[in-house]
Amino acid sequence: AVLKVQPLSLEELLAKKKAEEEAEAKPKFLSKAEREAEALKRREVIAEERRRQIDDERRKRRVFQDIGRKMLEDPQERERRERRERMERENNGNEDDEERQKIREVKDKGKELQAIKERYLGGMKKRRRTRHLNDRKFVFEWDASEDTSIDYNPLYKEKHQVQLYGRGFIAGIDLKQQKRDQSRFYGDLMEKRRTMEEKEQEEQRLKKMRKKEAKQRWDDRHWSQKKLDEMTDRDWRIFREDYSITTKGGKIPNPIRNWKEFDLPPHILEVIDKCGYKEPTPIQRQAIPIGLQNRDIIGVAETGSGKTAAFLIPLLVWITTLPKIDRIEDSDQGPYAVILAPTRELAQQIEEETIKFGKPLGIRTVAVIGGISREDQGFRLRMGCEIVIATPGRLIDVLENRYLVLGRCTYVVLDEADRMIDMGFEPDVQKILEYIPVTNQKPDTDEAEDPEKMTLNFESGKHKYRQTVMFTATMPPAVERLARSYLRRPAVVYIGSAGKPHERVEQKVILMSEGEKRKKLLEVLSRGFEPPIIIFVNQKKGCDVLAKSLEKMGYNACTLHGGKGQEQREFALSNLKAGAKDILVATDVAGRGIDIQDVSMVINYDMAKNIEDYIHRIGRTGRAGKSGVAMTFLTKEDSSVFYDLKQAILESPVSTCPPELANHPDAQHKPGTILTKKRREETIFA
């Protein structure tokens, strides 16, 4: 019989525990051998712990030394070591890949054998479902063994790649893919055949190429992202292209990028900031650095491009460098600068700008123009001034009557020079220039183009050479003749499409008879163009008649022409600028140099007699970066300007030439052109 195991009772467990505690409480006697064995075991544990600590410290020290060695080693040595370590890792990885490949091959062989057995020895075949002829639904059934795209035989799985050694491609296969495969094949082949030295050389070559590309990317930044000292010749060329600046005439200094970067005296920069000039205009960017080198300048730029500040700033810089005591002592010798303008209005406009700049610097300005008392002007001149702004006729009058001498004049500005020539002021200008001493005239040699010598002369105080600056919108032969006579080796600055119609002005042309003009004008004005609007006519009488008829129709109109007195002219302009009048009816006297802000439209009620005057008329609108509209009423009497007008409209990117002008016989060739008929067009009379 099997004895049943009885569980221990609680009393037995307590008795057993008590016996164990008593045994532990009694001191146990160990023999000598046991004590030695115990001591040996403890010593081994301590030695093992010590050994482990030493190994940890050694490993940490080695890691620390490796880090220090890597930090101190040569960069090339570091690259070699990293390359060596990378290759070791790749080799280890290749070994693992080889192992995996072997396992995969064994599996594939097994699968291939299984497929052969099933194909030729037969196996468990799945019973196909029978399809009845009257079944509507077609059943697609296939077996996995029918899939011929999977193959386990290495002969078919790893097909031989046809290599044509770059001589051609296999038809019917993607060319780009073939190129990629060929490139990869030759790359792997070269990699296997290269020695370590060749690999290092190739790595160095690629590294140099990457550095070169990175440097090129850095240099390809736009000029606005670079510092001034990082600008290359190419950057300056792009800068000039961006602002449509073209220059010629010796070594031209680089233009101004912004006011703060340019080396102007602090008091001049302060005045520029107060006047609200945030950024220099294109003509200011290039003309100011040239002016500060004391070189003569011809500036060819459209009206409203900021020319006044372009010639004022170098002048003010030079005057402020002179000791004030010298300026006071020599005040009886006349002004330092004479600025000539063709019309009173332009002279007054320049005077306003000059006072704005000069007053904070203690520089006095006097305007010598017609229509104002000559005695008052003479009194102001006797009080002393540094700058005189004048029209040619009144200035000659003042010089001949000894109200003014030009003994210390070293700065001459001819503003709107082409207009002065057109108005017949060329003899007057030549006469004025003869009043200026020739002792301080520049030599007509290469020295006049040498920037270093000219800059030194500019800084030499009151003994500097005379500097002549000429600004014009066009360059007719008469202006070129004047420049050759009085300017010494000038630097020529062209801004944008100078002398061409304004690129922001939309030019519209309407052909009509003289009697239809009034009706068409009222129709145009009723379209609601924003004031101010300028209407140009050719005759003073027509100007007054048109203004009166517009007043009767309820329009706020004023007039400006040569028959008006100076006070009447100023009153008309101030009314238009203040918004008291909406329409200005004017002759060509207002076509040049008058800066009226935000003119939305110019109407040529009478077409100008030549294309130059037309260009100056439409230049009253589209100023300071804004767009404008110029509408011209043409009659058959204006046929002499049809050709030039057609060309001007075709050159404008925002204007469209109407078919009646484009196809007009007088617009097909220049007036005075002798036309020869083609032989087949000749009429032979028998």
C-alpha positions as CSV (number, residue, x, y, z in Angstrom):
1,A,0.0,0.0,0.0
2,V,1.3,3.5,-0.9
3,L,1.9,5.6,2.2
4,K,0.1,9.0,2.1
5,V,2.5,12.0,2.8
6,Q,1.4,13.8,5.9
7,P,1.8,17.6,6.0
8,L,4.0,19.1,8.7
9,S,2.2,20.3,11.7
10,L,2.7,23.8,13.1
11,E,4.4,22.5,16.3
12,E,7.0,20.6,14.2
13,L,7.8,23.7,12.2
14,L,8.3,25.9,15.3
15,A,10.5,23.2,16.9
16,K,12.6,22.9,13.8
17,K,13.1,26.7,13.6
18,K,14.0,26.9,17.2
19,A,16.6,24.2,16.8
20,E,18.2,26.1,13.9
21,E,18.4,29.3,15.8
22,E,20.1,27.5,18.8
23,A,22.6,25.9,16.4
24,E,23.4,29.3,14.9
25,A,23.8,30.9,18.3
26,K,26.4,28.4,19.3
27,P,30.0,29.2,18.1
28,K,31.1,26.9,15.3
29,F,34.6,25.6,15.4
30,L,36.4,25.6,12.1
31,S,39.5,23.6,11.4
32,K,42.7,25.1,10.1
33,A,42.1,23.8,6.6
34,E,38.6,25.3,6.5
35,R,39.8,28.6,7.7
36,E,42.5,28.7,5.0
37,A,39.9,27.8,2.3
38,E,37.6,30.6,3.5
39,A,40.5,33.2,3.5
40,L,41.6,32.1,0.0
41,K,38.0,32.5,-1.3
42,R,37.8,36.1,0.2
43,R,41.2,37.0,-1.3
44,E,40.0,35.7,-4.8
45,V,36.9,37.9,-4.6
46,I,38.9,41.0,-3.6
47,A,41.5,40.3,-6.4
48,E,38.7,39.8,-9.0
49,E,37.1,43.1,-7.9
50,R,40.5,44.9,-8.2
51,R,41.2,43.4,-11.6
52,R,37.8,44.5,-12.8
53,Q,38.4,48.1,-11.6
54,I,41.9,48.2,-13.3
55,D,40.4,47.0,-16.6
56,D,37.7,49.6,-16.4
57,E,40.3,52.4,-15.7
58,R,42.5,51.1,-18.6
59,R,39.6,51.1,-21.0
60,K,38.5,54.6,-20.0
61,R,42.1,55.8,-20.3
62,R,42.4,54.3,-23.8
63,V,39.2,55.9,-24.9
64,F,40.3,59.3,-23.5
65,Q,43.7,59.0,-25.2
66,D,42.0,58.1,-28.6
67,I,39.8,61.2,-28.3
68,G,42.8,63.4,-27.5
69,R,44.8,61.8,-30.4
70,K,41.9,62.4,-32.8
71,M,41.7,66.0,-31.8
72,L,45.4,66.6,-32.1
73,E,46.1,64.6,-35.3
74,D,46.5,66.1,-38.7
75,P,43.2,66.6,-40.7
76,Q,44.6,64.4,-43.6
77,E,45.7,61.7,-41.1
78,R,42.2,61.8,-39.6
79,E,40.6,61.4,-43.0
80,R,42.9,58.4,-43.8
81,R,42.0,56.8,-40.4
82,E,38.3,57.4,-40.9
83,R,38.5,55.9,-44.4
84,R,40.3,52.9,-43.1
85,E,37.7,52.3,-40.3
86,R,34.9,52.8,-42.8
87,M,36.4,50.2,-45.1
88,E,36.8,47.7,-42.2
89,R,33.2,48.2,-41.3
90,E,32.2,47.7,-45.0
91,N,34.3,44.6,-45.2
92,N,32.7,43.2,-42.1
93,G,29.3,44.1,-43.6
94,N,30.3,42.4,-46.8
95,E,31.2,39.2,-44.9
96,D,27.7,39.3,-43.3
97,D,26.2,39.8,-46.8
98,E,28.2,36.9,-48.1
99,E,26.8,34.6,-45.3
100,R,23.3,35.8,-46.0
101,Q,23.8,35.2,-49.7
102,K,25.0,31.6,-49.1
103,I,21.9,30.9,-46.9
104,R,19.7,32.4,-49.7
105,E,21.4,30.2,-52.3
106,V,20.8,27.0,-50.3
107,K,17.2,27.9,-49.8
108,D,16.8,28.7,-53.6
109,K,18.3,25.3,-54.5
110,G,15.8,23.6,-52.2
111,K,12.9,25.5,-53.8
112,E,14.2,24.7,-57.3
113,L,14.5,21.0,-56.5
114,Q,11.0,21.0,-55.1
115,A,9.7,22.7,-58.2
116,I,11.4,20.1,-60.5
117,K,9.9,17.2,-58.5
118,E,6.4,18.7,-58.7
119,R,6.8,19.3,-62.4
120,Y,8.1,15.9,-63.4
121,L,7.3,13.5,-60.6
122,G,3.8,14.8,-59.9
123,G,2.3,15.9,-56.7
124,M,-0.9,16.8,-54.9
125,K,-2.9,18.4,-57.7
126,K,-5.7,20.8,-56.8
127,R,-8.9,19.7,-58.5
128,R,-10.0,22.4,-60.9
129,R,-13.5,23.7,-60.8
130,T,-15.6,22.6,-63.8
131,R,-17.1,25.4,-65.7
132,H,-20.5,25.0,-67.3
133,L,-21.2,26.5,-70.6
134,N,-24.3,28.3,-69.3
135,D,-22.3,30.0,-66.4
136,R,-22.6,33.7,-66.8
137,K,-19.7,34.6,-64.5
138,F,-16.2,33.7,-65.8
139,V,-13.9,32.3,-63.2
140,F,-10.2,33.2,-63.4
141,E,-8.1,30.3,-62.0
142,W,-4.4,29.8,-62.1
143,D,-1.7,27.9,-60.3
144,A,1.4,29.3,-58.6
145,S,3.5,26.9,-60.7
146,E,2.4,28.7,-63.8
147,D,4.2,31.9,-62.8
148,T,7.3,32.0,-65.0
149,S,8.6,35.3,-63.7
150,I,10.1,33.6,-60.6
151,D,13.2,31.5,-61.1
152,Y,15.5,30.0,-58.6
153,N,18.3,28.9,-61.0
154,P,21.2,31.4,-60.8
155,L,21.8,31.0,-64.5
156,Y,18.4,32.7,-65.2
157,K,18.2,34.8,-62.0
158,E,21.5,36.6,-62.6
159,K,21.4,37.3,-66.3
160,H,24.6,38.5,-68.0
161,Q,24.6,42.2,-68.7
162,V,25.5,43.2,-72.2
163,Q,28.2,45.9,-72.1
164,L,28.8,47.9,-75.3
165,Y,31.6,50.1,-73.9
166,G,29.8,53.3,-74.6
167,R,29.3,52.6,-78.3
168,G,25.5,52.2,-78.3
169,F,22.4,51.2,-76.5
170,I,20.0,48.2,-76.5
171,A,16.8,49.0,-78.5
172,G,13.5,49.0,-76.7
173,I,14.9,49.7,-73.2
174,D,15.0,53.0,-71.4
175,L,18.1,55.0,-72.5
176,K,18.4,56.8,-69.1
177,Q,18.2,53.5,-67.2
178,Q,20.9,52.0,-69.5
179,K,23.2,55.0,-68.9
180,R,22.7,54.7,-65.1
181,D,23.4,50.9,-65.2
182,Q,26.5,51.4,-67.4
183,S,27.8,54.2,-65.1
184,R,27.3,52.0,-62.1
185,F,29.0,49.0,-63.8
186,Y,32.1,51.0,-64.8
187,G,32.2,52.7,-61.4
188,D,32.2,49.4,-59.6
189,L,34.8,48.0,-62.0
190,M,37.1,50.9,-61.5
191,E,36.6,50.8,-57.7
192,K,37.8,47.1,-57.7
193,R,40.8,47.8,-59.9
194,R,42.0,50.9,-58.1
195,T,44.9,50.8,-55.6
196,M,44.7,52.5,-52.2
197,E,46.8,55.4,-53.5
198,E,44.5,55.9,-56.5
199,K,41.5,55.8,-54.2
200,E,43.1,58.5,-52.0
201,Q,43.9,60.6,-55.0
202,E,40.3,60.3,-56.2
203,E,39.0,61.2,-52.8
204,Q,41.2,64.3,-52.8
205,R,40.0,65.3,-56.3
206,L,36.4,65.0,-55.2
207,K,37.1,67.0,-52.1
208,K,38.7,69.8,-54.1
209,M,35.7,69.8,-56.5
210,R,33.3,70.0,-53.6
211,K,35.2,72.9,-52.1
212,K,35.3,74.7,-55.5
213,E,31.5,74.2,-55.9
214,A,30.9,75.5,-52.4
215,K,33.0,78.6,-53.0
216,Q,31.3,79.2,-56.3
217,R,27.9,78.9,-54.7
218,W,29.0,81.5,-52.1
219,D,30.3,83.8,-54.8
220,D,27.1,83.6,-56.8
221,R,25.1,85.4,-54.1
222,H,23.3,88.5,-55.2
223,W,25.3,91.7,-54.6
224,S,22.7,92.9,-52.0
225,Q,23.6,89.9,-49.8
226,K,27.4,90.8,-49.8
227,K,29.4,93.2,-47.8
228,L,31.1,96.1,-49.6
229,D,34.6,94.5,-49.5
230,E,33.2,91.2,-50.9
231,M,32.0,92.9,-54.1
232,T,33.7,91.7,-57.3
233,D,34.0,93.3,-60.7
234,R,31.1,91.0,-61.8
235,D,29.0,92.2,-58.9
236,W,29.5,95.8,-59.8
237,R,28.6,95.1,-63.5
238,I,25.3,93.4,-62.3
239,F,24.7,96.4,-59.9
240,R,25.0,98.8,-62.8
241,E,22.7,96.7,-65.0
242,D,20.1,96.5,-62.2
243,Y,20.0,100.3,-62.1
244,S,20.5,100.8,-65.9
245,I,23.8,102.7,-65.4
246,T,26.2,103.0,-68.3
247,T,29.5,104.9,-68.0
248,K,32.4,105.8,-70.2
249,G,35.5,108.1,-69.9
250,G,38.6,106.7,-68.1
251,K,38.6,105.0,-64.7
252,I,35.1,105.5,-63.2
253,P,34.7,104.9,-59.4
254,N,32.2,102.3,-58.2
255,P,28.7,103.5,-57.6
256,I,27.0,104.0,-54.2
257,R,25.1,101.0,-52.8
258,N,23.5,103.0,-50.0
259,W,24.1,106.3,-48.0
260,K,25.5,104.6,-44.9
261,E,28.2,102.6,-46.7
262,F,29.5,105.6,-48.7
263,D,32.2,107.7,-47.1
264,L,30.4,111.0,-46.8
265,P,30.9,113.5,-43.9
266,P,28.5,112.9,-40.9
267,H,26.9,116.4,-41.3
268,I,26.1,115.8,-45.0
269,L,24.6,112.4,-44.1
270,E,22.5,114.1,-41.4
271,V,21.1,116.6,-44.0
272,I,20.4,113.8,-46.5
273,D,18.4,112.0,-43.9
274,K,16.5,115.1,-42.9
275,C,15.6,115.8,-46.5
276,G,14.0,112.3,-46.7
277,Y,16.4,110.7,-49.2
278,K,16.2,107.1,-48.1
279,E,18.0,105.5,-51.1
280,P,20.1,107.2,-53.8
281,T,18.6,107.3,-57.3
282,P,20.6,105.8,-60.2
283,I,22.1,109.1,-61.3
284,Q,23.0,109.9,-57.7
285,R,24.6,106.5,-57.2
286,Q,27.1,107.1,-60.0
287,A,27.5,110.9,-60.3
288,I,28.3,111.6,-56.6
289,P,31.4,109.4,-56.5
290,I,32.7,110.9,-59.7
291,G,31.9,114.4,-58.5
292,L,33.9,113.8,-55.3
293,Q,36.9,113.0,-57.5
294,N,36.7,116.5,-59.0
295,R,36.1,115.2,-62.5
296,D,33.9,116.8,-65.1
297,I,30.6,115.0,-65.6
298,I,28.1,114.7,-68.4
299,G,24.9,113.1,-67.0
300,V,22.4,111.9,-69.6
301,A,19.2,111.0,-67.6
302,E,15.5,111.5,-67.9
303,T,13.8,114.3,-66.1
304,G,12.7,113.7,-62.5
305,S,15.7,111.3,-61.8
306,G,17.2,113.3,-58.9
307,K,19.9,115.2,-60.8
308,T,19.8,118.2,-58.4
309,A,21.1,116.2,-55.4
310,A,23.6,114.5,-57.7
311,F,25.5,117.7,-58.3
312,L,24.7,119.4,-55.0
313,I,26.2,116.8,-52.6
314,P,29.8,116.9,-54.0
315,L,29.6,120.7,-54.0
316,L,28.4,120.9,-50.4
317,V,31.1,118.4,-49.3
318,W,33.8,120.6,-50.8
319,I,32.4,123.9,-49.5
320,T,32.1,122.5,-45.9
321,T,35.8,121.4,-46.0
322,L,36.8,125.1,-46.5
323,P,37.6,127.0,-43.3
324,K,34.7,129.4,-42.5
325,I,37.1,132.3,-42.0
326,D,38.3,131.9,-45.7
327,R,34.7,131.8,-46.9
328,I,33.9,135.1,-45.1
329,E,37.1,136.9,-46.1
330,D,36.7,135.9,-49.8
331,S,33.0,136.7,-50.0
332,D,33.6,139.8,-52.3
333,Q,35.1,137.4,-54.9
334,G,31.7,136.0,-55.7
335,P,30.2,132.5,-55.3
336,Y,32.0,129.2,-55.3
337,A,29.4,127.7,-57.7
338,V,27.1,128.8,-60.5
339,I,24.2,126.6,-61.5
340,L,22.6,127.5,-64.9
341,A,19.0,126.5,-65.8
342,P,17.0,127.2,-69.0
343,T,13.8,128.5,-67.3
344,R,12.9,130.5,-64.2
345,E,10.7,127.7,-62.9
346,L,13.5,125.1,-63.0
347,A,15.9,127.6,-61.4
348,Q,13.5,128.2,-58.5
349,Q,13.0,124.5,-58.1
350,I,16.8,124.0,-57.9
351,E,16.9,126.9,-55.4
352,E,14.3,125.2,-53.1
353,E,16.4,122.0,-53.2
354,T,19.7,123.8,-52.5
355,I,18.2,125.8,-49.6
356,K,16.9,122.5,-48.2
357,F,20.4,121.1,-48.3
358,G,22.5,124.2,-47.7
359,K,20.6,126.1,-44.9
360,P,21.5,123.5,-42.1
361,L,25.2,123.8,-43.2
362,G,25.2,127.6,-43.2
363,I,25.6,127.8,-47.0
364,R,23.9,130.8,-48.6
365,T,22.1,130.6,-52.0
366,V,20.8,133.4,-54.3
367,A,18.6,132.9,-57.4
368,V,19.3,135.3,-60.2
369,I,16.3,135.1,-62.6
370,G,14.2,137.3,-64.7
371,G,10.8,138.7,-63.5
372,I,12.3,139.8,-60.1
373,S,13.9,143.2,-59.3
374,R,17.5,143.2,-60.4
375,E,18.4,145.7,-57.5
376,D,17.0,143.3,-54.9
377,Q,19.1,140.4,-56.3
378,G,22.2,142.7,-56.5
379,F,21.7,143.5,-52.8
380,R,21.5,139.9,-51.8
381,L,24.6,139.1,-53.9
382,R,26.6,141.9,-52.2
383,M,25.7,140.4,-48.8
384,G,27.7,137.3,-49.9
385,C,26.7,133.8,-51.0
386,E,28.3,130.5,-51.8
387,I,25.9,129.3,-54.6
388,V,24.2,131.3,-57.4
389,I,21.4,129.7,-59.4
390,A,20.5,131.6,-62.5
391,T,19.0,131.7,-66.0
392,P,21.6,132.7,-68.6
393,G,20.0,136.0,-69.7
394,R,19.6,137.6,-66.2
395,L,23.1,136.3,-65.1
396,I,24.8,138.1,-68.1
397,D,22.8,141.3,-67.2
398,V,24.0,141.0,-63.5
399,L,27.6,140.3,-64.6
400,E,27.7,143.2,-67.1
401,N,26.4,145.7,-64.5
402,R,29.0,144.5,-61.9
403,Y,26.5,143.3,-59.4
404,L,28.5,140.0,-59.4
405,V,32.0,138.7,-60.1
406,L,33.1,135.1,-60.5
407,G,36.6,135.4,-59.2
408,R,36.5,132.3,-57.0
409,C,34.0,130.2,-59.0
410,T,35.3,126.6,-59.3
411,Y,32.0,124.7,-59.8
412,V,29.8,125.2,-62.9
413,V,26.6,123.3,-63.4
414,L,24.6,123.3,-66.7
415,D,21.2,121.8,-66.0
416,E,19.0,120.8,-68.9
417,A,21.8,121.8,-71.3
418,D,20.0,120.5,-74.4
419,R,17.0,122.7,-73.6
420,M,19.3,125.7,-73.2
421,I,20.8,125.1,-76.6
422,D,17.3,124.7,-78.1
423,M,16.2,128.0,-76.6
424,G,19.2,129.8,-78.2
425,F,21.2,130.3,-75.0
426,E,24.5,128.8,-76.4
427,P,26.2,132.2,-76.9
428,D,25.0,133.4,-73.4
429,V,26.4,130.2,-71.8
430,Q,29.8,130.7,-73.6
431,K,29.8,134.4,-72.5
432,I,29.2,133.4,-68.9
433,L,31.9,130.8,-68.9
434,E,34.4,133.4,-70.2
435,Y,33.8,135.4,-67.0
436,I,35.2,132.5,-64.9
437,P,39.0,132.7,-64.4
438,V,41.0,130.3,-66.5
439,T,43.8,130.0,-63.9
440,N,42.0,127.0,-62.2
441,Q,41.1,125.2,-65.4
442,K,42.0,121.5,-65.6
443,P,44.9,120.4,-67.9
444,D,43.6,118.6,-71.0
445,T,45.8,115.6,-70.3
446,D,45.6,112.1,-68.7
447,E,45.9,113.8,-65.4
448,A,42.3,115.0,-65.7
449,E,41.3,111.3,-65.7
450,D,43.6,110.2,-62.9
451,P,41.3,109.5,-59.8
452,E,44.1,109.8,-57.3
453,K,45.4,113.2,-58.5
454,M,41.9,114.6,-59.0
455,T,40.9,113.5,-55.4
456,L,44.0,115.1,-53.9
457,N,43.2,118.3,-55.8
458,F,39.6,118.1,-54.6
459,E,40.8,118.0,-51.0
460,S,43.4,120.8,-51.5
461,G,40.8,123.5,-50.5
462,K,40.3,126.7,-52.5
463,H,43.1,125.9,-55.0
464,K,41.1,123.1,-56.6
465,Y,40.6,122.9,-60.4
466,R,37.3,124.1,-61.9
467,Q,34.7,121.4,-62.1
468,T,32.1,121.6,-64.9
469,V,29.0,119.4,-64.6
470,M,26.4,119.1,-67.4
471,F,23.1,117.3,-67.2
472,T,20.9,116.7,-70.2
473,A,18.1,114.5,-71.3
474,T,19.3,114.1,-74.9
475,M,22.7,114.6,-76.6
476,P,22.2,116.6,-79.8
477,P,25.4,117.7,-81.7
478,A,25.2,121.2,-80.3
479,V,25.4,119.9,-76.7
480,E,28.4,117.7,-77.7
481,R,30.1,120.7,-79.2
482,L,29.6,122.7,-76.0
483,A,30.9,119.8,-73.9
484,R,34.1,119.5,-76.1
485,S,34.7,123.2,-75.7
486,Y,34.4,123.5,-71.9
487,L,34.7,120.1,-70.3
488,R,38.1,118.4,-69.7
489,R,38.1,114.6,-70.2
490,P,34.6,114.2,-68.8
491,A,33.1,111.0,-67.3
492,V,29.8,110.3,-69.2
493,V,27.0,108.7,-67.2
494,Y,23.9,107.3,-69.0
495,I,20.9,106.3,-66.9
496,G,18.2,104.0,-68.4
497,S,16.8,104.9,-71.7
498,A,17.7,108.6,-71.6
499,G,16.2,110.6,-74.3
500,K,13.6,107.9,-75.0
501,P,9.9,108.1,-73.9
502,H,9.4,107.2,-70.3
503,E,9.0,103.5,-69.9
504,R,6.2,103.9,-67.3
505,V,4.1,106.3,-69.5
506,E,1.3,104.8,-71.6
507,Q,1.2,106.8,-74.8
508,K,-2.2,107.1,-76.6
509,V,-2.7,108.7,-80.0
510,I,-5.9,109.8,-81.7
511,L,-6.1,111.1,-85.3
512,M,-8.7,113.8,-85.9
513,S,-9.5,117.1,-87.5
514,E,-8.8,120.5,-85.8
515,G,-12.5,121.0,-85.1
516,E,-13.0,117.7,-83.3
517,K,-10.3,118.5,-80.6
518,R,-12.5,120.4,-78.2
519,K,-15.2,117.8,-78.1
520,K,-12.7,114.9,-77.7
521,L,-10.9,116.8,-74.8
522,L,-14.1,117.2,-72.9
523,E,-14.8,113.5,-73.4
524,V,-11.4,112.5,-72.1
525,L,-11.7,114.8,-69.0
526,S,-15.1,113.3,-68.2
527,R,-13.5,109.9,-67.7
528,G,-12.5,110.9,-64.2
529,F,-8.7,111.0,-64.3
530,E,-7.2,112.1,-60.9
531,P,-5.9,115.7,-60.9
532,P,-3.5,117.3,-61.6
533,I,-3.7,117.1,-65.4
534,I,-1.5,119.1,-67.8
535,I,-2.7,120.1,-71.2
536,F,-0.1,121.3,-73.7
537,V,-0.8,123.7,-76.6
538,N,1.6,125.4,-79.0
539,Q,0.5,129.1,-78.8
540,K,0.0,131.5,-75.9
541,K,-3.3,132.7,-77.3
542,G,-4.7,129.2,-77.6
543,C,-3.6,128.5,-74.1
544,D,-5.7,131.3,-72.6
545,V,-8.7,130.6,-74.9
546,L,-8.7,126.9,-73.9
547,A,-8.4,127.6,-70.2
548,K,-11.3,130.1,-70.3
549,S,-13.6,127.6,-72.1
550,L,-12.7,124.9,-69.6
551,E,-13.5,127.3,-66.7
552,K,-16.9,127.8,-68.3
553,M,-17.5,124.1,-68.5
554,G,-16.9,123.9,-64.7
555,Y,-13.3,122.7,-64.6
556,N,-10.6,124.3,-62.3
557,A,-8.0,125.4,-64.8
558,C,-5.0,127.7,-64.8
559,T,-2.4,128.8,-67.4
560,L,1.3,128.9,-67.8
561,H,3.2,130.4,-70.8
562,G,5.9,132.9,-71.7
563,G,3.6,135.9,-71.8
564,K,2.9,135.6,-68.0
565,G,4.8,137.6,-65.5
566,Q,7.0,135.8,-62.9
567,E,4.5,136.3,-60.1
568,Q,1.6,134.9,-62.2
569,R,3.7,131.9,-63.2
570,E,4.6,131.1,-59.5
571,F,1.0,131.6,-58.5
572,A,-0.3,129.2,-61.1
573,L,2.3,126.5,-60.2
574,S,1.6,126.9,-56.4
575,N,-2.1,126.6,-57.0
576,L,-1.7,123.4,-59.0
577,K,0.7,121.9,-56.4
578,A,-1.6,122.8,-53.5
579,G,-4.6,121.3,-55.2
580,A,-6.5,124.6,-55.6
581,K,-6.4,124.0,-59.4
582,D,-6.9,120.6,-61.2
583,I,-5.8,121.4,-64.7
584,L,-2.8,123.3,-66.0
585,V,-2.9,124.6,-69.6
586,A,0.6,125.4,-70.7
587,T,3.0,125.9,-73.6
588,D,6.4,124.3,-73.9
589,V,7.8,126.6,-71.2
590,A,6.4,124.1,-68.7
591,G,7.6,121.1,-70.6
592,R,11.1,121.0,-69.0
593,G,12.3,120.7,-65.4
594,I,9.0,121.5,-63.6
595,D,8.4,118.9,-61.0
596,I,4.7,118.6,-60.1
597,Q,4.0,115.6,-58.0
598,D,1.6,112.8,-59.1
599,V,0.5,114.2,-62.5
600,S,-1.9,111.4,-63.7
601,M,-2.2,112.5,-67.3
602,V,-0.6,114.7,-69.9
603,I,-2.8,115.8,-72.9
604,N,-1.0,117.1,-76.1
605,Y,-3.9,119.2,-77.4
606,D,-1.5,120.4,-80.0
607,M,1.2,118.0,-81.0
608,A,4.8,119.3,-80.4
609,K,6.8,120.4,-83.5
610,N,9.6,117.9,-82.8
611,I,9.9,114.6,-81.0
612,E,12.3,116.0,-78.4
613,D,9.7,118.4,-77.1
614,Y,7.1,115.6,-77.2
615,I,9.4,113.5,-75.0
616,H,9.9,116.3,-72.5
617,R,6.1,117.0,-72.4
618,I,5.2,113.4,-71.6
619,G,8.0,113.3,-69.0
620,R,5.8,115.4,-66.7
621,T,3.9,112.2,-65.8
622,G,5.1,108.8,-64.7
623,R,7.8,110.4,-62.3
624,A,9.3,108.9,-59.2
625,G,8.5,105.3,-60.1
626,K,4.8,105.9,-60.8
627,S,2.8,105.2,-64.0
628,G,1.0,107.8,-66.1
629,V,-0.9,108.4,-69.3
630,A,0.0,110.7,-72.2
631,M,-2.7,111.4,-74.8
632,T,-2.0,113.1,-78.1
633,F,-4.4,114.7,-80.6
634,L,-3.0,114.4,-84.1
635,T,-4.0,116.2,-87.2
636,K,-2.8,116.0,-90.8
637,E,-0.7,119.2,-90.2
638,D,1.5,117.1,-87.8
639,S,2.6,114.6,-90.5
640,S,6.3,115.8,-90.1
641,V,6.5,114.0,-86.7
642,F,4.4,110.9,-87.6
643,Y,7.5,108.7,-88.2
644,D,9.3,109.7,-85.0
645,L,6.1,109.4,-83.0
646,K,5.4,105.9,-84.3
647,Q,9.0,104.8,-83.4
648,A,8.6,106.3,-79.9
649,I,5.4,104.5,-79.2
650,L,6.8,101.2,-80.6
651,E,9.8,101.5,-78.3
652,S,7.6,101.9,-75.2
653,P,6.7,98.5,-73.5
654,V,3.4,99.8,-72.1
655,S,2.1,101.5,-75.3
656,T,0.3,100.3,-78.4
657,C,0.5,102.1,-81.8
658,P,-2.9,102.5,-83.3
659,P,-3.3,101.1,-86.9
660,E,-4.2,104.5,-88.4
661,L,-0.8,105.9,-87.3
662,A,1.2,102.7,-88.0
663,N,-0.2,102.4,-91.5
664,H,-0.2,106.1,-92.4
665,P,2.0,106.8,-95.5
666,D,3.9,109.6,-93.6
667,A,4.8,107.2,-90.8
668,Q,6.6,104.8,-93.0
669,H,9.7,106.9,-93.5
670,K,11.5,109.9,-92.2
671,P,10.5,113.3,-93.6
672,G,12.9,114.3,-96.5
673,T,13.8,110.7,-97.4
674,I,14.1,110.2,-101.1
675,L,12.3,107.0,-102.1
676,T,13.3,104.9,-105.0
677,K,10.7,102.7,-106.7
678,K,11.5,99.1,-107.3
679,R,11.9,98.1,-110.9
680,R,8.7,96.1,-111.0
681,E,6.7,99.1,-109.6
682,E,7.9,101.5,-112.3
683,T,5.4,102.5,-115.0
684,I,6.8,102.5,-118.5
685,F,5.1,104.8,-121.0
686,A,5.4,103.5,-124.6
